[in-house]
Structures are given as structure tokens and as C-alpha cells.
């Protein structure tokens, strides 16, 4: 597939959703970048969500969106509870899809993302030209301009072993395709990052919204695995470029951190993904596989043969402490319905 040329005007209904958590200045900068996209997308509106920040963010954002530049196309949605990424997005998506004039596409963008001119329009053009695709994701760039992980293959037990081992020789012997997909052309991927992704409303009605058993991390992986199982495709569009200040709200960059321990919910979300996508046995095996790979890496490190590790501090201990096998909660279905009730607490909260 070839790189797209920037379109002039695309007359499609698109609703952008920004979920803020204690980063109001970044959220408003992101909204200003979306305002520039309206020259290409006259049917663009936005829902700015505050995910229970409880730090004055909601009041600050409520005042900001009344400005003339935003008042006629931005809706502010303050939530009283910090229910996580998927749950907060679901609250906005439900409101958009149950309107009398629902959008054809939903654009999810992190508040710490700076959209290059035309980036969203390129994603819309990508899905317009690919009716069997449910999602299209941007290329993320670091503040220094370096490409970040943006398109991926699904995690598997084998890939968890390789991630733990972090050993090039084993990776070459196994011959497994790398987890991260790097390309300069629009291409198919198993899943694309939720930091800047366009979703087809028809696919969400078909397969459901985010699983509300996740608090944070892996929720977009599970959603796109569910979409793929139903026959929908995911596309990565590197011509759509977004500068990303990762971890502004969480302190975790690109789903991992070599500087600080991963939060407990990262491990629970990883385990839940494997349980929902592949079943309880695969969930347990994925944890065992990572530990086995990590043991190999640790032996190499002791022998002075290891390379710098991508593992977070104490990752093996935290994995064991949070549970290698799935919990009873991981086995429960919590897929959000597009026409379901609004503002109910997420499943992870009511069943924890």
C-alpha cells in the first residue's frame, strides 16, 4: 500500500475523544491541534473528558472550552470517578453513538499527543478507502523526533518468552516476527496504539466498546483482538504523524519503564488480556514463559554476557505477586455496549 496524499476536504462525521487526567494544559493544546484539522474535516466535533482528576482540572477545562474557538464543536464531559482509559472513553463513545446524528468514525487521542497538520484527515481517508478495516493508527514520534512503537503483533506465549529472554540469538533461532511493526508505508497490523487511533463506529456496534474489566493498559489490544476475531482489520498509517509525550499522566512510557517499577494494574491488565483473548491456560503459560525467558537473561547477566535489559525494576517479583494465573475476575465478561447505560462504575471497580 502506498503513502496517502493529504486530502483537501473529507465530508465525514468524526467525533474525537480526549480523556484528561491531571494534564489540562496538554489537553487544551491537543484540542487546539484538532481545531486545525477542521479545515480538512468540516464534520469534526470533539468530546473532552475529565477522568475524575480531582485536582481542579475539570474546572479549568470547563472554562477553557467556552472560548469562541471551541464552544460550537466541543462538548465537555466531567466524570466524578477515575475509571481508567477504556471506561472513560466508553462514556464519551456512548454519548456520540446514541446521538440523532452519530459519527461514522471515533478518533481517540491522548492529551499528551501533538497532532501534525492533516494527521487525522489521513486516518479518515485510510478508513474510507478500506471498508473492512475497523481501526487506523498514527505513527508516534518522541519529542526528539524518533519513531516510537506504534503498530504491533499480538502478544503470544512465545513472544512473552522472547520478551523475557531479551536475547538476540534466541530470537534469531526461533524466527519469530518482532512484536513491533516498523514500516514507512500504510500496512496491516494486529493492533495499533490507542494514543492516536481512528475507530469505525460500525465495527464498535458490531463487536462492542472497550472491556471495562481493564483499568489501564492492554484495553486497546483486547479490543482489536476482538475486532480481528470478528473479521475486521487494523491499519497502521505512518504518514499520519503524532508527537507523543508518553507517560505524562502515568509515568509509564510505551507500556514499560526501565527506570521505575511497573504499576500493579499493568500486570493485571496483561493477565486479563491473555485470559480473554486465548483462555485461562494461555494466560498462565504466558506468565510462566516470561519468567522462563527472564531466567535465561539473568543467567547471561551473571555470566557477563547480558545486554542492557528492557525489563522494569523488580518485574519478575511484581509478576509473581500479582498472580501468574488468571483470577476469577479475569474470566468475567465486561465488554461495554455502545447503547448501554451511561455512567455506571466500571466492572473492575464493582467486582474488585
N, C-alpha and C positions, 0 to 999 in steps of 0.2 A: 504494500500500500504506500502511496506517496504522501509527502507532507502537503497539508492543505494551504491554499492561498487565503489570506484574510478576507472574509466576506464583507460586503458593504452593509447590507441590512438583511436580517433574518426575522421574518414576521411570525414568530412562535411565542406562545405563552410560557414563560420561565419564572419560577419563584426561587430566589436564593435564600438560604437559611444560614445565618451566622449564630453560633452559640457562644456567648461570652461567659467566662468565669474569671472574674477579677482582673481582666485586662481591657478596661473600657476604652482607653486611648487607641489600642491596637484595633479594637472592634470598629471604631469610628473611622480609622484610616482604611480599613478593609471596605467599609461601606462607601467611602469616597471613591475608591477604585472601582467598585461596582457601578457607581453613578456614571463613570466614564463609559462603561460597557453599554449603557442605554442608547448611545448613538448607533450601535450595531443592532441592539435588541430593544426595539420600542415596547415590546410586550413584557419587559422585565420588571418584576417587583421583588421586594425582599421582606423577610421576617427576621427581625433582630431579637434574639432570645437572650435573656439573662438567666443563667442556670443556678439560681439561688446563691449568688455571690455573697450577699450579706456583708458587704463592705462599702456600700454607697454607690456601687456600680450601676444598679438599677435606676437610681435617681438621676445619676449623671447622664446615662443613656436616654432616659425618658425626656430629659430637657433637650438633648442634642438632636433627637430625631424630629423635633417640632420645627427645626430650621427649614427655610423655604426649599433648600436643596433636597430635602428628604421627605417632607410632610406628605406629598401626594403619591409616594410609591413605597414607603417603608412603614411596616407595622411593628410596633414594639410589643414583645411578649415577656413580661417578667414572671418567672417561676419562683414559687416560695421554697422549693426544695432542690438540692443538688442531686439529681437522679442519675447523672452520668451522661456521656455523649449520646448514646443511642436513644435513651429515653427523652432527653431534651429535644433532639431533632424530631423524634416522633410526634411530640406535641405540636410543633410547627407544621410538619408534613400533613398531619390530620386536618389541621385548620385550612391548609391550602387545598387539599384534595376534596374537601367537602363543601367548598365554595360553589356558588352558582356558575362561576367561570373558572374552573380548576385549570392549573397549568398542565402543559404536556410534559414538562421536564422540571425536576427539582435539582437545584445546584447547592451542594453542601460545601462550605468553605470555612476554614478555621480563621478566627480573628487575627492570628499571627501570620497570615498569608497576605502577601502583596501581589496583586494580580497585574501582570503586564497587559498593556492595551490589546484588546482583541482575544485574550486568553479564553474567556467564557464563550464568546461567539464561535471560536474554533471548536470547542467541545460540543456546542449545539449543532454546528454543521456536521460534525462527525456522527452524531446520533441520527440526525435527519437522513444522512446517506447510508446508514446501517440499521435498518428497521428491526433486525434480530438482536441488536446489542442493547443491553439494559443499562450499561454504565460506560462512561468515558472519563479518564483521569488525566490530570495535567502532569507535566514534568516539574518536580520541585527543585529549587536551587537554594543553596546555602546563602547567607548574607555576603559571602565572598564570591558567589557565582559558581560554586562547584555543584554538579548534579548530585541529588540525594536519591535514596531509594524511593521509587515512585510506582513501579509495577513489579508484580511478584508472581511466582508459582505458589500453589497452595502448600502449606506446611504438611509434611507427612512424617511417619515414624522414621523412615530412612533419613530424611533431611534433618530431623531432630538429632539423630546420632551424629551426622556430619557437623551440625552446628556446635554440638558439644565437643567433638574431637578437634575442630578448628585446625585440621592438618591437611595441607595441600596434597600430599602423596595419597592419602586415603581417598580424598575427593576425586583424584585422577583415576585411581584403581576402580572405584565404584562407578565412575562415569555418569554420576547424577547431574542433571542440569542444575545450574546455580539457582538459588532462591530468587535473587534479584534479576529482573529482565532489563537489559540495557540496550537501547536502540535509538536511532535518530529518526526513524520513520514510525508512523502510526501502525500499531501492531496489536494483535490479540494478547491478552494476559489472563491469568487465572483471577487475579484481583488487583485493584489499583487503590492507592491511598485515599482515605476519606478526608484528607486535608483540603483537597480540591477535586471534587468529583461531581459529574452530572449524571443524574439517575432518570430513567424513563418512568413516568407515572404509571403507564400501563403495566410495566413489569412489577412495580410495587403493589398494585392492586392484585396482580396475579399471584404473587409469592409472599406478600406481607412486608411489613416495615422491619426495623431493627428488632432483634431479640432483646427484650427488656430484662433478661437474666444477666446481662453484662453491665458492669458499671463503666469500665473504660478499657480500651484495647481489645482487639480481635473482633469487635462487633461488625465492622465492615467486611472482614474476612468471612465471617459466618454468613452474612447477608449475600455476598457474591458467590459463595459456595452453594447456597440455597438457590440462587438465581441460575447458576450454571447447571445444577441438577435438573432444573425445570426447562433447560434448553436455551437459556439466554446467554449472550456473550458479554465479555468485558473488554474494553479497548483502552490502550494507552496512547495518548496523543502528545508527543514531546514538543510539538510546535506550540502547544498551549503551555506557557511558562509562568510559574508562580514562585516568587521568592518567599522562603519559609523560615521563620524564626522558631524552630521546633522547640517544644517543651516550655513555652512561655508560661503556661498555666500549671504544668505538671512537674517540670524539671527532668522529664524523661525525653530524650531525643531519639526520634526514629524507632521507638519501641524498645530501646535498650540504652544502657548507660554504663560505660566503663569507669565513670567517676563516682557514682553513688549507687547504693543498692536499689534494685527494682522494688516498687511497691507491691504489697501482698496481692492487690487486686489484679496485677499483671499476671501472676501465676494462676490465679483462679480463672481469669478470662481465657488464658491459653488452654487450661484443662477443659473448660466448658466448650471451647471451640472443637477440640478433638472429640469430646463426647457427643456433641450434637452432629458433627459432620461425619464421623466414622464409627461411633459407637463406644460404649464404656471400655471394652477391651483395648481398642486402639488408643484411647485416652491414657490408660495405664501404661501401655507399651511405649507411648511417646515419651513419657517421663523417664521410664527405665532406659530407653535408648539414649536420651540426652545424658543421663548420669553415666552410662557406659562410655559414651564418647568423651565426656569430660574426664573420666578416669584415665583414658589414653592420653589426653592432653596434659594432665597433671604429671603422669609418669615421664612424659617427654620434657616437661618443665624441670622436674627434679634432675633429669639426666643432662640438663643444659641444652636440650635440643628444641625447646618450645619457642614459639614466636609470640609476639605481643598478643594477649588474649582480648577477644571482644566480649568476654563474659563480665557481667556486673559483679561487684564485690559480694561474696557470700551467696552467689546464685544457687549453688548446689544445696546449701543448707536451707535457703528460703524455699526452694522447690520441694524438698522433703517436708519441711514444716507446714507448708500449705497443702500438702497431700499429693502423692503421685497418682493415685487413682481418683476417679470421679466421685463426687458427693451425690447425695440424693437430689440436691437442688440442680445439679448439672443434668440430670435425667429429665427434668420437667420442661415442658414446652412453654415459652413465654414470648412467642412471636407477636409483635404488635400488629393489629389490624388497622388498615388505612381508614376504616369507618368506625373504629372502636371508640370507647368512651375517652373523653379528654381529662387530663389532669389527675388520673389515678396514679398512686405511687407505683414505682417500678416493681417488677416481680422479685428482683434481688433483695429489695427492702422488705417487702411484705412477707417473704418466705425465709428470711435470714434469721 
